[in-house]
Amino acid sequence: MTARKRLTPEESRASALEAARALLIETGPQSVTLKAVATRIGRTHANLLHHFGSASGLQKELAGHLARTVCETIKEAVHASRAGLGSAREVVDLTFDAFDREGAGALTSWMLLTGNEDALAPIITTIHELVDDIATEEAGGNAEEQQVHRSTLNLVLLALGDALIGAALAKSLGLPRDAARERAQQALEASMDRYQSAT
C-alpha cells in the first residue's frame, strides 16, 4: 500500500479548491460538498472539515478563489487592451468565459439560492478592488472613475446573466448565441472611446 504524500496546509487547501472548482464546472454547484471534494483528492472528510469548517466554508473559499482568478484574468485583458495588445472583444470573452465555463455564474446563483449570500463577499470585494485598481491607474478624475465603474458593472452583469440564462434567452428571441457578448463588446468599445476622448 502506497502512503499518501503529506501536504502542507496551503497545498491541501489549494488541492481542495482546485477539486471543488473542477466539480463545479463538471457537475454543477450542488456537487461541491466536503465529501465529494475529499473523495476527489483522496483525503478524508475530517481533513477538509479542519481546513474549511463546513461545506459553506468551502463554498465561500471557492467563491474567493474564483473571484481572484476571474478578476486577474479580466485585469490582464484590460491592461493588454489598453496597451494595444488586445481588443475589447478579448476582454468580453475572458469575462464571459470566467462566469460561464469557469463556473463563477453557477456558483453565484447557488450561493444566492441556498441563502449563503455572505459567500459572495469575496467576489464582490475582488471585483471592487479590480475596478478601483483600473480606475486609479487610468482615471484622471471622478467622472472617469465613475465611467470605469459603470463599464465594469455592465460587463459583469451581462456575463453573469449570460452564464445563467443566455443560451435559452437568445434561442427564444431568435438571436445568435453570442448576442450578449456582441452587446457587451459594443458597450465596452463605446466606453473606451469616451475615455480616450476625455484624456
Buried (B, 14 or more C-beta within 10 A) or exposed (E): EEEEEEBEEEEBBEBBBBBBBBBBBEEEBEBBBBEBBBBBBEBEBEBBBEBBEEBBBBBBBBBBBBBBBBBEBBBBBBBBBBEEEBBBBBBBBBBBBBBBEBBBBBBBBBBEEBEBEEBBBBBBBBBEBBBBBBBEEBBEEEEBBEBBBEBBEBBBEBBBBBBBBBEEBBEEEEBEEBBBBEBBBEBBBEBBEBBEEEE
